Amino acid sequence: MKKIGTHFQESYHELVEKVTWPTWNQLQQSTVIVLVATLLITAMVWVMDIASENLLKLVYSFFK
């Protein structure tokens, strides 16, 4: 039981004294970067989906 208490004490100490939290500006910049990356990846997946759909339609049209 003592090990569990020690673990929580050490975790709290690390959280309070060793973790560096981002500033508001850093947080905003990181959020914008994540949103832009998400939009770019979403657009790439959408384009690949449309391309593969059209390619499969073309391939299927040969076997009708």
PyMOL Python script that loads the backbone (N, CA, C, O; Angstrom):
from pymol import cmd

cmd.read_pdbstr("""\
ATOM      1  N   MET A   1       0.826  -1.197   0.000  1.00  0.00           N
ATOM      2  CA  MET A   1       0.000   0.000   0.000  1.00  0.00           C
ATOM      3  C   MET A   1       0.867   1.255   0.000  1.00  0.00           C
ATOM      4  O   MET A   1       0.505   2.283  -0.574  1.00  0.00           O
ATOM      5  N   LYS A   2       2.022   1.145   0.660  1.00  0.00           N
ATOM      6  CA  LYS A   2       2.920   2.301   0.722  1.00  0.00           C
ATOM      7  C   LYS A   2       3.460   2.645  -0.666  1.00  0.00           C
ATOM      8  O   LYS A   2       3.671   3.816  -0.983  1.00  0.00           O
ATOM      9  N   LYS A   3       3.684   1.611  -1.500  1.00  0.00           N
ATOM     10  CA  LYS A   3       4.188   1.857  -2.848  1.00  0.00           C
ATOM     11  C   LYS A   3       3.196   2.673  -3.666  1.00  0.00           C
ATOM     12  O   LYS A   3       3.594   3.534  -4.451  1.00  0.00           O
ATOM     13  N   ILE A   4       1.914   2.406  -3.486  1.00  0.00           N
ATOM     14  CA  ILE A   4       0.888   3.148  -4.221  1.00  0.00           C
ATOM     15  C   ILE A   4       0.887   4.607  -3.791  1.00  0.00           C
ATOM     16  O   ILE A   4       0.813   5.503  -4.631  1.00  0.00           O
ATOM     17  N   GLY A   5       0.969   4.850  -2.488  1.00  0.00           N
ATOM     18  CA  GLY A   5       1.021   6.221  -1.980  1.00  0.00           C
ATOM     19  C   GLY A   5       2.245   6.959  -2.476  1.00  0.00           C
ATOM     20  O   GLY A   5       2.167   8.132  -2.841  1.00  0.00           O
ATOM     21  N   THR A   6       3.385   6.268  -2.490  1.00  0.00           N
ATOM     22  CA  THR A   6       4.618   6.869  -2.988  1.00  0.00           C
ATOM     23  C   THR A   6       4.495   7.197  -4.472  1.00  0.00           C
ATOM     24  O   THR A   6       4.945   8.248  -4.928  1.00  0.00           O
ATOM     25  N   HIS A   7       3.888   6.294  -5.207  1.00  0.00           N
ATOM     26  CA  HIS A   7       3.698   6.526  -6.639  1.00  0.00           C
ATOM     27  C   HIS A   7       2.883   7.800  -6.879  1.00  0.00           C
ATOM     28  O   HIS A   7       3.259   8.634  -7.704  1.00  0.00           O
ATOM     29  N   PHE A   8       1.777   7.947  -6.163  1.00  0.00           N
ATOM     30  CA  PHE A   8       0.947   9.135  -6.343  1.00  0.00           C
ATOM     31  C   PHE A   8       1.669  10.409  -5.907  1.00  0.00           C
ATOM     32  O   PHE A   8       1.516  11.452  -6.543  1.00  0.00           O
ATOM     33  N   GLN A   9       2.440  10.337  -4.849  1.00  0.00           N
ATOM     34  CA  GLN A   9       3.200  11.506  -4.408  1.00  0.00           C
ATOM     35  C   GLN A   9       4.234  11.908  -5.456  1.00  0.00           C
ATOM     36  O   GLN A   9       4.373  13.088  -5.776  1.00  0.00           O
ATOM     37  N   GLU A  10       4.951  10.932  -5.984  1.00  0.00           N
ATOM     38  CA  GLU A  10       5.953  11.224  -7.001  1.00  0.00           C
ATOM     39  C   GLU A  10       5.313  11.728  -8.292  1.00  0.00           C
ATOM     40  O   GLU A  10       5.856  12.613  -8.953  1.00  0.00           O
ATOM     41  N   SER A  11       4.175  11.172  -8.646  1.00  0.00           N
ATOM     42  CA  SER A  11       3.471  11.624  -9.850  1.00  0.00           C
ATOM     43  C   SER A  11       3.029  13.073  -9.691  1.00  0.00           C
ATOM     44  O   SER A  11       3.190  13.880 -10.607  1.00  0.00           O
ATOM     45  N   TYR A  12       2.470  13.403  -8.528  1.00  0.00           N
ATOM     46  CA  TYR A  12       2.041  14.781  -8.276  1.00  0.00           C
ATOM     47  C   TYR A  12       3.239  15.727  -8.306  1.00  0.00           C
ATOM     48  O   TYR A  12       3.169  16.809  -8.890  1.00  0.00           O
ATOM     49  N   HIS A  13       4.329  15.318  -7.678  1.00  0.00           N
ATOM     50  CA  HIS A  13       5.546  16.151  -7.655  1.00  0.00           C
ATOM     51  C   HIS A  13       6.047  16.403  -9.075  1.00  0.00           C
ATOM     52  O   HIS A  13       6.420  17.527  -9.412  1.00  0.00           O
ATOM     53  N   GLU A  14       6.057  15.370  -9.901  1.00  0.00           N
ATOM     54  CA  GLU A  14       6.512  15.530 -11.285  1.00  0.00           C
ATOM     55  C   GLU A  14       5.572  16.440 -12.060  1.00  0.00           C
ATOM     56  O   GLU A  14       6.024  17.289 -12.828  1.00  0.00           O
ATOM     57  N   LEU A  15       4.279  16.272 -11.867  1.00  0.00           N
ATOM     58  CA  LEU A  15       3.296  17.086 -12.571  1.00  0.00           C
ATOM     59  C   LEU A  15       3.411  18.560 -12.206  1.00  0.00           C
ATOM     60  O   LEU A  15       3.283  19.426 -13.071  1.00  0.00           O
ATOM     61  N   VAL A  16       3.648  18.844 -10.955  1.00  0.00           N
ATOM     62  CA  VAL A  16       3.688  20.228 -10.487  1.00  0.00           C
ATOM     63  C   VAL A  16       5.035  20.897 -10.759  1.00  0.00           C
ATOM     64  O   VAL A  16       5.079  22.066 -11.144  1.00  0.00           O
ATOM     65  N   GLU A  17       6.126  20.167 -10.562  1.00  0.00           N
ATOM     66  CA  GLU A  17       7.436  20.817 -10.592  1.00  0.00           C
ATOM     67  C   GLU A  17       8.273  20.523 -11.839  1.00  0.00           C
ATOM     68  O   GLU A  17       9.150  21.317 -12.181  1.00  0.00           O
ATOM     69  N   LYS A  18       8.029  19.413 -12.521  1.00  0.00           N
ATOM     70  CA  LYS A  18       8.906  19.050 -13.639  1.00  0.00           C
ATOM     71  C   LYS A  18       8.266  19.247 -15.008  1.00  0.00           C
ATOM     72  O   LYS A  18       8.979  19.371 -16.004  1.00  0.00           O
ATOM     73  N   VAL A  19       6.969  19.279 -15.077  1.00  0.00           N
ATOM     74  CA  VAL A  19       6.283  19.432 -16.360  1.00  0.00           C
ATOM     75  C   VAL A  19       6.272  20.903 -16.740  1.00  0.00           C
ATOM     76  O   VAL A  19       5.947  21.761 -15.920  1.00  0.00           O
ATOM     77  N   THR A  20       6.630  21.191 -17.985  1.00  0.00           N
ATOM     78  CA  THR A  20       6.533  22.569 -18.467  1.00  0.00           C
ATOM     79  C   THR A  20       5.283  22.677 -19.334  1.00  0.00           C
ATOM     80  O   THR A  20       5.138  21.971 -20.333  1.00  0.00           O
ATOM     81  N   TRP A  21       4.405  23.551 -18.942  1.00  0.00           N
ATOM     82  CA  TRP A  21       3.151  23.737 -19.655  1.00  0.00           C
ATOM     83  C   TRP A  21       3.328  24.797 -20.725  1.00  0.00           C
ATOM     84  O   TRP A  21       4.043  25.774 -20.500  1.00  0.00           O
ATOM     85  N   PRO A  22       2.706  24.638 -21.871  1.00  0.00           N
ATOM     86  CA  PRO A  22       2.867  25.639 -22.929  1.00  0.00           C
ATOM     87  C   PRO A  22       2.175  26.949 -22.572  1.00  0.00           C
ATOM     88  O   PRO A  22       1.213  26.985 -21.804  1.00  0.00           O
ATOM     89  N   THR A  23       2.698  28.020 -23.154  1.00  0.00           N
ATOM     90  CA  THR A  23       2.038  29.311 -22.975  1.00  0.00           C
ATOM     91  C   THR A  23       0.792  29.337 -23.866  1.00  0.00           C
ATOM     92  O   THR A  23       0.583  28.449 -24.692  1.00  0.00           O
ATOM     93  N   TRP A  24      -0.019  30.364 -23.681  1.00  0.00           N
ATOM     94  CA  TRP A  24      -1.253  30.478 -24.470  1.00  0.00           C
ATOM     95  C   TRP A  24      -0.931  30.588 -25.957  1.00  0.00           C
ATOM     96  O   TRP A  24      -1.611  29.979 -26.784  1.00  0.00           O
ATOM     97  N   ASN A  25       0.105  31.362 -26.306  1.00  0.00           N
ATOM     98  CA  ASN A  25       0.489  31.516 -27.712  1.00  0.00           C
ATOM     99  C   ASN A  25       0.988  30.208 -28.304  1.00  0.00           C
ATOM    100  O   ASN A  25       0.640  29.865 -29.434  1.00  0.00           O
ATOM    101  N   GLN A  26       1.802  29.474 -27.550  1.00  0.00           N
ATOM    102  CA  GLN A  26       2.281  28.173 -28.028  1.00  0.00           C
ATOM    103  C   GLN A  26       1.123  27.211 -28.243  1.00  0.00           C
ATOM    104  O   GLN A  26       1.105  26.459 -29.218  1.00  0.00           O
ATOM    105  N   LEU A  27       0.165  27.236 -27.339  1.00  0.00           N
ATOM    106  CA  LEU A  27      -0.998  26.363 -27.452  1.00  0.00           C
ATOM    107  C   LEU A  27      -1.819  26.702 -28.689  1.00  0.00           C
ATOM    108  O   LEU A  27      -2.278  25.806 -29.397  1.00  0.00           O
ATOM    109  N   GLN A  28      -2.003  27.994 -28.952  1.00  0.00           N
ATOM    110  CA  GLN A  28      -2.744  28.412 -30.145  1.00  0.00           C
ATOM    111  C   GLN A  28      -2.009  28.001 -31.418  1.00  0.00           C
ATOM    112  O   GLN A  28      -2.632  27.514 -32.362  1.00  0.00           O
ATOM    113  N   GLN A  29      -0.703  28.192 -31.451  1.00  0.00           N
ATOM    114  CA  GLN A  29       0.076  27.819 -32.630  1.00  0.00           C
ATOM    115  C   GLN A  29       0.014  26.314 -32.873  1.00  0.00           C
ATOM    116  O   GLN A  29      -0.138  25.870 -34.011  1.00  0.00           O
ATOM    117  N   SER A  30       0.129  25.546 -31.820  1.00  0.00           N
ATOM    118  CA  SER A  30       0.063  24.096 -31.962  1.00  0.00           C
ATOM    119  C   SER A  30      -1.314  23.661 -32.454  1.00  0.00           C
ATOM    120  O   SER A  30      -1.426  22.752 -33.276  1.00  0.00           O
ATOM    121  N   THR A  31      -2.347  24.303 -31.955  1.00  0.00           N
ATOM    122  CA  THR A  31      -3.702  23.971 -32.379  1.00  0.00           C
ATOM    123  C   THR A  31      -3.898  24.270 -33.857  1.00  0.00           C
ATOM    124  O   THR A  31      -4.501  23.474 -34.577  1.00  0.00           O
ATOM    125  N   VAL A  32      -3.396  25.404 -34.311  1.00  0.00           N
ATOM    126  CA  VAL A  32      -3.518  25.758 -35.729  1.00  0.00           C
ATOM    127  C   VAL A  32      -2.757  24.750 -36.590  1.00  0.00           C
ATOM    128  O   VAL A  32      -3.250  24.339 -37.640  1.00  0.00           O
ATOM    129  N   ILE A  33      -1.580  24.356 -36.162  1.00  0.00           N
ATOM    130  CA  ILE A  33      -0.788  23.382 -36.917  1.00  0.00           C
ATOM    131  C   ILE A  33      -1.537  22.059 -37.022  1.00  0.00           C
ATOM    132  O   ILE A  33      -1.578  21.450 -38.091  1.00  0.00           O
ATOM    133  N   VAL A  34      -2.122  21.620 -35.931  1.00  0.00           N
ATOM    134  CA  VAL A  34      -2.867  20.354 -35.944  1.00  0.00           C
ATOM    135  C   VAL A  34      -4.091  20.462 -36.852  1.00  0.00           C
ATOM    136  O   VAL A  34      -4.382  19.531 -37.602  1.00  0.00           O
ATOM    137  N   LEU A  35      -4.804  21.575 -36.796  1.00  0.00           N
ATOM    138  CA  LEU A  35      -5.983  21.744 -37.654  1.00  0.00           C
ATOM    139  C   LEU A  35      -5.606  21.770 -39.136  1.00  0.00           C
ATOM    140  O   LEU A  35      -6.276  21.142 -39.956  1.00  0.00           O
ATOM    141  N   VAL A  36      -4.544  22.487 -39.480  1.00  0.00           N
ATOM    142  CA  VAL A  36      -4.110  22.551 -40.877  1.00  0.00           C
ATOM    143  C   VAL A  36      -3.667  21.167 -41.354  1.00  0.00           C
ATOM    144  O   VAL A  36      -4.024  20.746 -42.454  1.00  0.00           O
ATOM    145  N   ALA A  37      -2.896  20.465 -40.537  1.00  0.00           N
ATOM    146  CA  ALA A  37      -2.450  19.119 -40.910  1.00  0.00           C
ATOM    147  C   ALA A  37      -3.642  18.181 -41.080  1.00  0.00           C
ATOM    148  O   ALA A  37      -3.663  17.366 -42.002  1.00  0.00           O
ATOM    149  N   THR A  38      -4.623  18.292 -40.204  1.00  0.00           N
ATOM    150  CA  THR A  38      -5.818  17.458 -40.310  1.00  0.00           C
ATOM    151  C   THR A  38      -6.572  17.739 -41.603  1.00  0.00           C
ATOM    152  O   THR A  38      -7.023  16.811 -42.275  1.00  0.00           O
ATOM    153  N   LEU A  39      -6.710  19.010 -41.951  1.00  0.00           N
ATOM    154  CA  LEU A  39      -7.394  19.362 -43.191  1.00  0.00           C
ATOM    155  C   LEU A  39      -6.634  18.861 -44.419  1.00  0.00           C
ATOM    156  O   LEU A  39      -7.242  18.363 -45.366  1.00  0.00           O
ATOM    157  N   LEU A  40      -5.306  18.993 -44.403  1.00  0.00           N
ATOM    158  CA  LEU A  40      -4.507  18.514 -45.530  1.00  0.00           C
ATOM    159  C   LEU A  40      -4.609  16.995 -45.690  1.00  0.00           C
ATOM    160  O   LEU A  40      -4.786  16.498 -46.802  1.00  0.00           O
ATOM    161  N   ILE A  41      -4.500  16.278 -44.607  1.00  0.00           N
ATOM    162  CA  ILE A  41      -4.589  14.817 -44.668  1.00  0.00           C
ATOM    163  C   ILE A  41      -5.983  14.393 -45.110  1.00  0.00           C
ATOM    164  O   ILE A  41      -6.128  13.453 -45.892  1.00  0.00           O
ATOM    165  N   THR A  42      -7.010  15.082 -44.612  1.00  0.00           N
ATOM    166  CA  THR A  42      -8.380  14.775 -45.017  1.00  0.00           C
ATOM    167  C   THR A  42      -8.556  15.001 -46.517  1.00  0.00           C
ATOM    168  O   THR A  42      -9.180  14.188 -47.200  1.00  0.00           O
ATOM    169  N   ALA A  43      -8.011  16.098 -47.028  1.00  0.00           N
ATOM    170  CA  ALA A  43      -8.116  16.385 -48.462  1.00  0.00           C
ATOM    171  C   ALA A  43      -7.374  15.336 -49.286  1.00  0.00           C
ATOM    172  O   ALA A  43      -7.862  14.917 -50.335  1.00  0.00           O
ATOM    173  N   MET A  44      -6.208  14.911 -48.825  1.00  0.00           N
ATOM    174  CA  MET A  44      -5.457  13.886 -49.547  1.00  0.00           C
ATOM    175  C   MET A  44      -6.221  12.563 -49.586  1.00  0.00           C
ATOM    176  O   MET A  44      -6.278  11.908 -50.626  1.00  0.00           O
ATOM    177  N   VAL A  45      -6.799  12.178 -48.472  1.00  0.00           N
ATOM    178  CA  VAL A  45      -7.579  10.932 -48.433  1.00  0.00           C
ATOM    179  C   VAL A  45      -8.800  11.044 -49.336  1.00  0.00           C
ATOM    180  O   VAL A  45      -9.157  10.082 -50.016  1.00  0.00           O
ATOM    181  N   TRP A  46      -9.443  12.206 -49.350  1.00  0.00           N
ATOM    182  CA  TRP A  46     -10.615  12.409 -50.209  1.00  0.00           C
ATOM    183  C   TRP A  46     -10.236  12.279 -51.682  1.00  0.00           C
ATOM    184  O   TRP A  46     -10.939  11.632 -52.458  1.00  0.00           O
ATOM    185  N   VAL A  47      -9.111  12.903 -52.061  1.00  0.00           N
ATOM    186  CA  VAL A  47      -8.647  12.820 -53.452  1.00  0.00           C
ATOM    187  C   VAL A  47      -8.308  11.376 -53.817  1.00  0.00           C
ATOM    188  O   VAL A  47      -8.656  10.921 -54.907  1.00  0.00           O
ATOM    189  N   MET A  48      -7.642  10.657 -52.935  1.00  0.00           N
ATOM    190  CA  MET A  48      -7.316   9.255 -53.208  1.00  0.00           C
ATOM    191  C   MET A  48      -8.579   8.408 -53.316  1.00  0.00           C
ATOM    192  O   MET A  48      -8.635   7.484 -54.126  1.00  0.00           O
ATOM    193  N   ASP A  49      -9.584   8.711 -52.514  1.00  0.00           N
ATOM    194  CA  ASP A  49     -10.852   7.987 -52.562  1.00  0.00           C
ATOM    195  C   ASP A  49     -11.549   8.202 -53.906  1.00  0.00           C
ATOM    196  O   ASP A  49     -12.015   7.251 -54.534  1.00  0.00           O
ATOM    197  N   ILE A  50     -11.614   9.454 -54.335  1.00  0.00           N
ATOM    198  CA  ILE A  50     -12.242   9.768 -55.625  1.00  0.00           C
ATOM    199  C   ILE A  50     -11.468   9.108 -56.769  1.00  0.00           C
ATOM    200  O   ILE A  50     -12.071   8.548 -57.684  1.00  0.00           O
ATOM    201  N   ALA A  51     -10.136   9.174 -56.719  1.00  0.00           N
ATOM    202  CA  ALA A  51      -9.305   8.584 -57.770  1.00  0.00           C
ATOM    203  C   ALA A  51      -9.494   7.072 -57.826  1.00  0.00           C
ATOM    204  O   ALA A  51      -9.638   6.511 -58.912  1.00  0.00           O
ATOM    205  N   SER A  52      -9.495   6.413 -56.690  1.00  0.00           N
ATOM    206  CA  SER A  52      -9.664   4.960 -56.694  1.00  0.00           C
ATOM    207  C   SER A  52     -11.071   4.577 -57.133  1.00  0.00           C
ATOM    208  O   SER A  52     -11.251   3.550 -57.789  1.00  0.00           O
ATOM    209  N   GLU A  53     -12.070   5.380 -56.786  1.00  0.00           N
ATOM    210  CA  GLU A  53     -13.436   5.110 -57.238  1.00  0.00           C
ATOM    211  C   GLU A  53     -13.521   5.179 -58.761  1.00  0.00           C
ATOM    212  O   GLU A  53     -14.104   4.302 -59.399  1.00  0.00           O
ATOM    213  N   ASN A  54     -12.941   6.218 -59.330  1.00  0.00           N
ATOM    214  CA  ASN A  54     -12.966   6.366 -60.789  1.00  0.00           C
ATOM    215  C   ASN A  54     -12.153   5.273 -61.480  1.00  0.00           C
ATOM    216  O   ASN A  54     -12.559   4.770 -62.527  1.00  0.00           O
ATOM    217  N   LEU A  55     -11.026   4.909 -60.913  1.00  0.00           N
ATOM    218  CA  LEU A  55     -10.221   3.839 -61.490  1.00  0.00           C
ATOM    219  C   LEU A  55     -10.976   2.505 -61.460  1.00  0.00           C
ATOM    220  O   LEU A  55     -10.953   1.757 -62.437  1.00  0.00           O
ATOM    221  N   LEU A  56     -11.637   2.213 -60.353  1.00  0.00           N
ATOM    222  CA  LEU A  56     -12.398   0.970 -60.264  1.00  0.00           C
ATOM    223  C   LEU A  56     -13.595   0.976 -61.227  1.00  0.00           C
ATOM    224  O   LEU A  56     -13.925  -0.053 -61.815  1.00  0.00           O
ATOM    225  N   LYS A  57     -14.232   2.121 -61.381  1.00  0.00           N
ATOM    226  CA  LYS A  57     -15.326   2.208 -62.361  1.00  0.00           C
ATOM    227  C   LYS A  57     -14.807   1.912 -63.762  1.00  0.00           C
ATOM    228  O   LYS A  57     -15.464   1.225 -64.543  1.00  0.00           O
ATOM    229  N   LEU A  58     -13.612   2.442 -64.077  1.00  0.00           N
ATOM    230  CA  LEU A  58     -13.010   2.189 -65.382  1.00  0.00           C
ATOM    231  C   LEU A  58     -12.690   0.705 -65.559  1.00  0.00           C
ATOM    232  O   LEU A  58     -12.977   0.125 -66.606  1.00  0.00           O
ATOM    233  N   VAL A  59     -12.103   0.101 -64.548  1.00  0.00           N
ATOM    234  CA  VAL A  59     -11.761  -1.321 -64.625  1.00  0.00           C
ATOM    235  C   VAL A  59     -13.021  -2.165 -64.758  1.00  0.00           C
ATOM    236  O   VAL A  59     -13.056  -3.093 -65.566  1.00  0.00           O
ATOM    237  N   TYR A  60     -14.055  -1.860 -63.982  1.00  0.00           N
ATOM    238  CA  TYR A  60     -15.305  -2.635 -64.035  1.00  0.00           C
ATOM    239  C   TYR A  60     -16.002  -2.473 -65.396  1.00  0.00           C
ATOM    240  O   TYR A  60     -16.687  -3.381 -65.867  1.00  0.00           O
ATOM    241  N   SER A  61     -15.815  -1.298 -66.016  1.00  0.00           N
ATOM    242  CA  SER A  61     -16.474  -1.080 -67.294  1.00  0.00           C
ATOM    243  C   SER A  61     -15.900  -1.999 -68.384  1.00  0.00           C
ATOM    244  O   SER A  61     -16.590  -2.287 -69.362  1.00  0.00           O
ATOM    245  N   PHE A  62     -14.669  -2.456 -68.236  1.00  0.00           N
ATOM    246  CA  PHE A  62     -14.069  -3.370 -69.207  1.00  0.00           C
ATOM    247  C   PHE A  62     -14.697  -4.764 -69.146  1.00  0.00           C
ATOM    248  O   PHE A  62     -14.638  -5.514 -70.120  1.00  0.00           O
ATOM    249  N   PHE A  63     -15.295  -5.112 -68.005  1.00  0.00           N
ATOM    250  CA  PHE A  63     -15.832  -6.470 -67.820  1.00  0.00           C
ATOM    251  C   PHE A  63     -17.345  -6.532 -67.902  1.00  0.00           C
ATOM    252  O   PHE A  63     -17.938  -7.515 -67.459  1.00  0.00           O
ATOM    253  N   LYS A  64     -17.978  -5.530 -68.447  1.00  0.00           N
ATOM    254  CA  LYS A  64     -19.437  -5.556 -68.593  1.00  0.00           C
ATOM    255  C   LYS A  64     -19.848  -6.292 -69.821  1.00  0.00           C
ATOM    256  O   LYS A  64     -21.042  -6.411 -70.099  1.00  0.00           O
TER     257      LYS A  64
END
""", "prot")
cmd.dss("prot")
cmd.show_as("cartoon", "prot")
cmd.util.cbc("prot")
cmd.orient("prot")
